[in-house]
Amino acid sequence: NAGVTQTPKFQVLKTGQSMTLQCAQDMNHEYMSWYRQDPGMGLRLIHYSVGAGITDQGEVPNGYNVSRSTTEDFPLRLLSAAPSQTSVYFCASSYDGTVSYEQYFGPGTRLTVT
Amino acid sequence: EDKVVQSPLSLVVHEGDTVTLNCSYEVTNFRSLLWYKQEKKAPTFLFMLTSSGIEKKSGRLSSILDKKELFSILNITATQTGDSAVYLCAARNAGGTSYGKLTFGQGTILTVHP
């Protein structure tokens, strides 16, 4: 069991570039989510998914797209990177978002936009 | 808007001290409250609380939830330098348009000196 994996670990982008952060889990979890973490602001929810084919916006969705074509994968796309998107990004999954299950986090991707 | 507030934002103690971290929440359709420990990487799960007044305990850490007053505390007794970390609390809701969303507080930075 690899748990939740994220790639890449680090990335530097120029303003206006696009890229995809990858997230995969092998626990057959239905619920997956993306967070960004900025100093002094805790973790803020970007997008989440309650199952393959179903996604919804979180607290800070602007500038990001997601899709969920399989249970295992939940990629996050930055359409046109901006310096305000410099952050650490965490992907997380849990068995079911409606009941009280623990959420497992991936190791994070540190993104810098110059 | 769902909100989770932690206090204090930072705390410096010496080994052997006891600390109490606070978390208050205002979340629509509240389902559970979770505590995480974060040490320069992904958050790791500590506790999940769903019922008022029932203490959860793991070694020197314990936590309790008050659903009437909408808060939770995390206690750490006989602190050690290895307890130095950011402690995050998060409130989960269920149902409606915010399906299983976790709202995080800003975190409490705990530093334990030898």
Interface residues (C-beta under 8 A of the other chain):
Chain A: Y31 S33 Y35 G40 M41 G42 L43 R44 L45 Y48 V50 D56 G58 E59 F90 S94 D96 G97 T98 V99 S100 E102 Q103 Y104 F105 G106 P107 G108
Chain B: V4 Q6 L9 R31 S32 L34 K41 A42 P43 T44 F45 M48 T50 L88 A90 R92 A94 G95 T97 Y99 G100 K101 L102 T103 F104 G105 Q106 G107
